[in-house]
Amino acid sequence: MDKDYIIFQENGLFGAKNQTGDIIIEPQYIEMQPFSCGLSQVRNDKYQYAYINADNRQVVPFGLYAWCDPQFVCGVARVMRYVPNSEQKCWGIINQWGKVIISLSFDCIQPINTSKLHCVKAIQKGENSMINLLSLGIRSNRNSRLEDELAVKFPVIYNPARVRHSLEIGKKPKAEKTHSIYTNEYTFDYEAPLSDWQELMDDAFEGDASNYWNID
């Protein structure tokens, strides 16, 4: 999160100050998240989401998405829309300029972890998928050499079952365990068919309890 700006509240509304205490954004939002990657997630009196910059300009306008991540991670964030006349949710990923880099075509996308940018778990059309954000040039700067290798190892979006099949040609099939991903709003189960691949990739798909979905 950006430490250059301080979120404050006045008369029930939120705004922002700089480190010297000068008001840069007058209190006007019913919710305002700390800045990350130069943007703050805010909500208006209609409870719509938007991302604004330090000049109070809407980089992602109000009402474009039904939900979005409170903060950006490595310059990207998950967003969600409802299918018209339906309760179905469509998830995708945008960058800090508001551009969609992963189309809104997923049933669900797991929270983004800086250490696992190459294997963001997702469900697309009812099937397990993995999103390799490193293939799109997203980096955490933690281990650039490893990330460069992982960036080209798999396509941007791939099916874990197909990866397992390619690894297990000629091997006796193994019984797979079922895991649950728990979030504030959702609990869903799916198979984890990457047991062999996990061993090769240093527990790349292990969950991180510090990640959560901040959905009202």
Salt bridges, closest charged atoms under 4 A:
GLU31 OE2 - ARG43 NH1 3.38
ASP69 OD1 - ARG78 NH2 2.70
ASP148 OD1 - ARG139 NH2 3.22
GLU176 OE2 - ARG164 NH1 3.58
ASP196 OD2 - LYS171 NZ 3.63
ASP196 OD1 - LYS174 NZ 3.42
ASP216 OD2 - ARG43 NH1 2.30
